[in-house]
Amino acid sequence: EKHKILAPRYDHEVSYIGGGCPPIETKSGWVIIYHGVHDTVRGYVYSACAALLDLANPQIEIARLPYPLFYPEKDWELNGEVNNVCFPSGSVVDNGILYIYYGAADERIAVASVGLQDLVDELLLHTV
């Protein structure tokens, strides 16, 4: 228990959560992109999620998006070896843009992007 950092909180991660991209250091804290899973009548739905951890003590959660950062919407994310999957696993920051690489339906690798500061600002609207 003393090493647990995050536990499921919102509908899109109600079934369970797990690792994703390495943490990204920002002035406001560590941004982590992880996966959340919701068990639905259509099966499990894997979404990309985001949280902000304290810079000095990353065991402290500062904020978390109450909705998925992104989720399966495209046909190639909805249908594949494992349906309904957006599974973040890597990221790069370039010129302030966060590129998130993710597995799509366990058949493809895709990339989504967001302004890193825009994401931090949005996270700070949802402090815990």
Buried (B, 14 or more C-beta within 10 A) or exposed (E): EEEEEBEBBBEBBBBEBEEBBEBBEBEBBBBBBBBBBBEEEEEBBBBBBBBBBEBEEBEBBBBBBBBBBBBBEEEEBBBBEBBBBBBBBBBEEEEEEBBBBBBBBEEBEBEBEBEBBEBBEBBEEBEE
